Amino acid sequence: MLKTTEEQVNPPQSVTENKCELRKEVKDIIKNFDSVFSKDKYDVGALRVEPQRIVLNSDLPVSLRPYRTSPVEEQEIKSQVEKLLQAGLIKESNSPYSSPVTLAFKRDEGKKTRLCIDFRKLNALCKSDSEPLPLMDSLLDKLSKAKIFSSLDLASGYWHVPNHPKDTEKLAFCTNFGLYEWCRLPFGIKVAPAIFNRLIRRILTKYKIYFACNYFDDIIVYSSSELEHWKYLKTIFEICEKENIKLKLSKCVFAQTKISFLGYEIEQGKVSPNNANIETIKKLQPPTNVKELQRFLGSVNVYNKFIPQYAKLRYPLNQLLKKDVKFNWTNECQDAFDKLKETLTTKPVLNLYNPDVTCHVFVDASQKSVGAVLKQPDASDILHPIAYHSRTLRDYENNYAITELECLAIVDALDKFYYYLHGQKFVIHTDHAALVWLKNVKNLR
């Protein structure tokens, strides 16, 4: 019998009505749709779709020898292979193809238990799949009016996808005790993310689902009221039954007012960086070489829209990335490093974009960068930031006069926030009086 924890079905903290009713509804739905939830990692569904093709650029098979493993590792591999065979996810093979198997570290188990196939040689021959991957900002924008969320996780997502019989031999992998091939889509194949995301997207589109979105195997169900939320969950579970989708109950969270999604915390129309990611950034030490600096900037850049004057702050650090520049960590660099960390670790919060509210664009320029912030008012007409933007000046822009730079800041902001501003009335705010005349110009051409 499947059981849910209090954390998974904890009633919304900021919703005052129907808390107990909502909790009961969610628990009843989970109980009624017991078959939708996976019993273990090998209990996965098989999507009712056409078997998927793996197309290569060459007919010359990739054949590699198995990696040498320790007795402990080999026993772990053998155990998992047996379970995969029993579940019908793989089968014994006589394929001319062969990719070696290895074990990777699994964080929640604290040891090497993640079965991985080294498909690097095969991936070099795979034809690319042009399926567009979801844009994170677009997905987040869909949640701006939502108050209650549920997060659903597909059990071993890729394994839901059947492979075409003509292509299973290409997905053969070798161990020290035999050769096997995948009947389902394995992790590690270059085109797997595109194939999987396309299939889930098409399923949601097929049923005209407007209250859920997916990012690969993560599905978010959202609603503006607690009474409609359980109806949405029921609809999604019915779809899972029809399409033979299995969910991993231990990773599902139901009926929350705050939820983690795509590295962000989302609550009541607001978004902030994920706590775990911020804690990781907080522990980072000052870099001692270019690679460490690149790693730090990569971690911070993910959340650049939360940082006012981001380009200006990281300017001293950018200088260390230039070719033939000696890595010299100065006080100015340390100051930039500290300010970037401080900005993120103080838990900045942005409002999610609301298409029904007027946008305000505030711009600014300096001798090194241009920047802007997009804001929208709340019900009390208090402006809240939606996103920050900034960039350093290009070489030829360093010759601009201050009025030209302020005008550049406007043009740059309109370009950056185009998807929010296009077709909408909005207000531009600038503190540069020389540009005020622009509002009276009838034809800017």
C-alpha positions, 0 to 999 in steps of 0.5 A, spaced: 500 500 500 502 506 498 503 511 503 504 519 503 508 523 508 505 529 511 510 533 507 507 531 501 500 533 502 501 538 507 495 543 506 497 550 503 500 555 509 497 561 506 490 558 504 485 559 510 479 555 507 478 548 506 485 545 508 482 539 511 478 538 505 483 539 500 488 534 504 483 529 504 481 530 497 489 529 495 489 523 499 483 520 496 485 521 489 492 518 491 489 512 494 484 511 488 489 511 483 494 507 486 496 503 479 499 510 477 505 510 482 511 506 481 512 500 486 520 501 485 525 504 480 524 498 475 516 498 475 515 503 469 510 504 464 511 504 457 508 510 453 503 508 448 506 511 442 510 509 436 517 506 438 522 511 437 528 511 432 535 512 433 538 515 427 546 514 426 550 518 421 554 511 419 553 504 419 559 502 421 558 499 428 561 502 435 564 496 438 568 497 445 571 493 450 568 492 457 571 496 463 575 493 468 571 493 475 572 491 482 568 485 484 564 489 489 562 493 482 561 487 478 556 484 483 552 491 483 552 491 476 550 484 475 544 485 480 542 491 476 542 487 470 538 482 472 533 486 475 533 490 468 532 483 464 526 481 469 522 488 468 523 487 460 527 493 460 533 490 456 534 483 453 540 479 451 544 481 445 548 479 439 549 486 437 555 488 433 555 494 437 557 495 444 558 501 449 561 499 456 558 500 462 560 503 469 557 505 475 557 513 478 556 516 485 549 516 487 548 522 492 542 519 496 546 512 497 553 515 498 556 510 494 557 508 486 550 505 485 548 509 478 548 504 472 551 508 466 553 506 459 558 510 456 555 512 450 560 517 448 562 514 441 555 512 439 553 519 441 558 522 436 554 518 430 547 520 433 543 525 428 541 531 432 534 532 434 531 539 433 526 538 438 526 545 442 527 544 449 523 548 454 525 555 456 525 556 463 523 563 464 517 562 459 515 556 464 515 560 470 511 566 467 505 561 467 505 560 474 504 568 476 497 567 478 497 560 481 497 559 488 497 552 489 502 547 486 503 540 486 510 537 483 509 530 479 516 526 478 516 520 472 519 514 475 525 513 471 522 517 465 526 515 459 525 508 461 517 509 459 519 510 451 520 504 447 525 503 442 524 501 435 526 494 434 531 495 428 534 500 433 535 496 439 542 493 437 545 500 437 544 501 444 547 494 446 552 495 452 557 490 454 559 487 461 564 482 463 559 477 464 555 478 457 552 483 452 545 486 453 541 491 449 536 496 451 528 495 449 527 502 452 530 509 451 536 509 456 539 515 459 546 517 456 544 517 449 544 524 446 537 525 443 534 522 449 532 529 452 529 531 446 525 525 444 522 524 451 520 532 452 517 531 445 513 525 447 510 528 454 509 535 451 505 532 446 501 528 451 499 534 455 497 538 448 493 532 446 489 533 452 489 540 452 492 541 459 492 548 461 494 547 468 500 543 468 507 544 464 513 539 464 520 540 464 523 533 462 520 528 467 518 534 472 510 536 471 508 542 475 500 542 476 498 549 478 491 552 480 489 559 483 484 555 488 484 549 492 477 547 490 480 546 483 486 543 484 484 536 486 480 536 480 486 538 476 490 532 479 485 527 478 485 529 471 492 528 470 492 521 474 487 519 469 491 521 463 497 517 466 492 511 466 490 512 459 498 513 457 501 508 461 505 513 465 508 511 472 510 516 477 515 516 483 511 517 489 517 519 494 519 525 489 511 527 488 509 533 492 502 535 493 497 541 494 503 546 496 503 554 496 510 554 495 514 549 491 521 548 488 522 548 480 527 549 475 532 551 481 527 556 483 522 557 489 515 559 487 510 562 492 504 567 490 506 570 484 514 571 487 520 567 485 527 566 488 533 562 488 533 555 490 535 555 497 540 549 496 543 552 490 544 559 494 547 555 500 552 552 495 554 559 492 555 561 500 560 556 501 564 558 495 571 560 496 575 566 492 578 562 486 585 561 485 585 560 478 581 561 471 577 555 472 575 556 479 573 563 477 569 560 471 566 555 475 564 561 480 561 565 475 557 560 472 554 558 478 552 566 479 550 567 472 544 562 473 541 567 477 543 574 474 536 576 473 536 577 480 542 581 481 542 589 480 547 592 476 550 585 475 555 586 469 558 592 473 559 588 479 562 582 475 566 587 471 573 586 475 572 579 474 571 579 467 578 582 466 581 576 469 578 571 463 581 575 458 587 572 454 594 572 456 592 576 462 595 574 468 591 571 474 592 577 479 586 577 485 586 584 487 582 587 492 577 590 487 576 582 485 575 580 492 570 586 493 566 584 486 566 577 489 563 578 496 558 583 493 555 578 488 555 572 493 552 577 498 546 579 493 544 572 492 545 570 499 540 575 502 535 571 498 533 576 493 525 576 490 522 577 484 515 578 482 513 573 476 510 577 470 503 578 469 501 580 462 494 584 465 499 589 469 502 595 466 510 594 465 515 600 467 522 600 465 527 603 469 534 604 465 541 607 467 548 607 464 555 608 466 562 608 463 562 601 463 555 598 462 548 599 461 542 596 465 535 596 466 530 593 471 523 591 469 517 592 474 510 591 475 505 594 480 501 590 485 494 592 487 497 598 492 500 600 486 507 599 489 512 597 484 516 590 484 522 588 480 520 582 475 527 582 472 534 585 472 538 586 466 545 589 465 551 588 460 558 591 459 559 596 453 562 593 447 569 597 445 566 601 440 560 603 445 566 606 449 566 612 445 559 614 446 557 621 450 553 620 456 546 622 452 548 616 447 549 611 453 543 613 456 539 612 449 543 605 448 540 603 455 533 604 453 534 601 446 538 595 450 532 594 455 527 594 450 530 589 446 532 584 452 524 585 455 521 585 448 517 578 449 514 582 455 513 589 452 511 587 445 504 589 444 503 592 451 503 599 453 509 600 458 512 606 461 520 608 460 523 611 466 530 615 465 533 620 470 537 623 463 533 630 462 536 630 455 532 624 453 525 627 455 524 630 448 523 623 445 516 622 448 513 627 444 516 624 437 511 622 433 515 618 428 522 615 431 524 613 424 
